Amino acid sequence: MENTTHFGFKDVATEDKQGLVRGVFDSVASKYDLMNDVLSFGAHRLWKRYTVASSNVKTGDKVLDIAGGTGDLAIEFRKKAGESGKVILSDINAAMLAEGRRNLTNKGVFGVEFIQLNAENLPFESNSFDCVSIAFGLRNVTDKDQALREMHRILKPGGCLLVLEFSKTDNELLSQAYDFYSFNIMPKLGGIIADDEESYQYLAESIRQHPDQETLKNMVLDAGFSFCEYHNLTGGIVALHKGIKA
Ligand SMILES: C[S@@+](CC[C@H](N)C(=O)[O-])C[C@H]1O[C@@H](n2cnc3c(N)ncnc32)[C@H](O)[C@@H]1O
């Protein structure tokens, strides 16, 4: 790994990024769901629904949601995998996992397991999951290639990887409007609603630093997946990459 990496638009020592990201999510955890609804005008719910609908998860399957936060994907996977399946909601951040636990309990969703872990080092046996997902999490991970290799390792042959993440729109007008919104409005709303302008400035910057659709597709293939395709959502502002392990 390099000695420095991105934290938003800043270059920071590689070993410092994880702690800085933790600070962001410690700070936003209690207002995370509200902010998601406000900032995306509710669209994140459609993107996530599309993600779970695109998975091949069926009754009895074993699913790991990484960087699962407040558990939106885990709730939907639980419905698909059913009582005989197993769904694990994992995240590196204890505050986000606590919000996830609260959210699932409030919604009457039981039977999901919670594990605190780093995406770069998954404490599971090889070839043990039918589906692994990560939504809006990969851009926060310091060593994304290592995380993708780990996801590949723990998937069963034929298993499916789902990476939902902000991406790049090639529509010039949409891109300009989105830039204006991200850098002028999003941090201000973060300041007003969550009393944390700085974290929402980081979130806007981290989106711009994340690899575009084709680059991420190549990273998925380089991690060992035999197949990867992506589908743009909302004009490419978000993309869903789907990888299959041979
Ligand atoms: C933007 S939130 C996404 C939460 C949820 N997946 C969603 O879509 O609403 C990003 C999450 O990634 C988690 N995260 C950051 N770095 C991580 C890492 N290295 N391993 C696992 N989770 C990580 C954060 O704690 C945070 O909960």
The ligand as a Tripos MOL2 file, in Angstrom:
@<TRIPOS>MOLECULE
LIG
   27    29     1     0     0
SMALL
NO_CHARGES

@<TRIPOS>ATOM
      1 C1        -22.3910    5.7680    4.1870 C.3       1 LIG1
      2 S1        -22.5000    4.5010    5.3940 S.3       1 LIG1
      3 C2        -23.4480    3.2660    4.5690 C.3       1 LIG1
      4 C3        -24.3610    2.5100    5.4910 C.3       1 LIG1
      5 C4        -25.3580    1.5690    4.8090 C.3       1 LIG1
      6 N1        -24.6920    0.5510    4.0450 N.3       1 LIG1
      7 C5        -26.2820    2.3400    3.9210 C.2       1 LIG1
      8 O1        -26.1960    2.1800    2.6990 O.co2     1 LIG1
      9 O2        -27.0990    3.1160    4.4230 O.co2     1 LIG1
     10 C6        -20.8670    3.8350    5.3000 C.3       1 LIG1
     11 C7        -20.5810    2.8060    6.3780 C.3       1 LIG1
     12 O3        -19.3060    2.2120    6.1070 O.3       1 LIG1
     13 C8        -18.7380    1.8730    7.3600 C.3       1 LIG1
     14 N2        -17.3050    1.6050    7.1450 N.ar      1 LIG1
     15 C9        -16.3390    2.5070    6.8830 C.ar      1 LIG1
     16 N3        -15.1490    1.8950    6.7320 N.ar      1 LIG1
     17 C10       -15.3760    0.5600    6.9030 C.ar      1 LIG1
     18 C11       -14.5280   -0.5860    6.8650 C.ar      1 LIG1
     19 N4        -13.2210   -0.4980    6.6140 N.pl3     1 LIG1
     20 N5        -15.0970   -1.7980    7.0790 N.ar      1 LIG1
     21 C12       -16.4230   -1.9040    7.3430 C.ar      1 LIG1
     22 N6        -17.2690   -0.8490    7.3980 N.ar      1 LIG1
     23 C13       -16.7490    0.3740    7.1710 C.ar      1 LIG1
     24 C14       -19.0620    3.0780    8.2230 C.3       1 LIG1
     25 O4        -18.8970    2.8150    9.5850 O.3       1 LIG1
     26 C15       -20.5000    3.3750    7.7990 C.3       1 LIG1
     27 O5        -21.4250    2.7330    8.6230 O.3       1 LIG1
@<TRIPOS>BOND
     1     1     2 1
     2     2     3 1
     3     2    10 1
     4     3     4 1
     5     4     5 1
     6     5     6 1
     7     5     7 1
     8     7     8 2
     9     7     9 1
    10    10    11 1
    11    11    12 1
    12    11    26 1
    13    12    13 1
    14    13    14 1
    15    13    24 1
    16    14    15 ar
    17    14    23 ar
    18    15    16 ar
    19    16    17 ar
    20    17    18 ar
    21    17    23 ar
    22    18    19 1
    23    18    20 ar
    24    20    21 ar
    25    21    22 ar
    26    22    23 ar
    27    24    25 1
    28    24    26 1
    29    26    27 1
@<TRIPOS>SUBSTRUCTURE
     1 LIG1         1 GROUP 0 **** ****
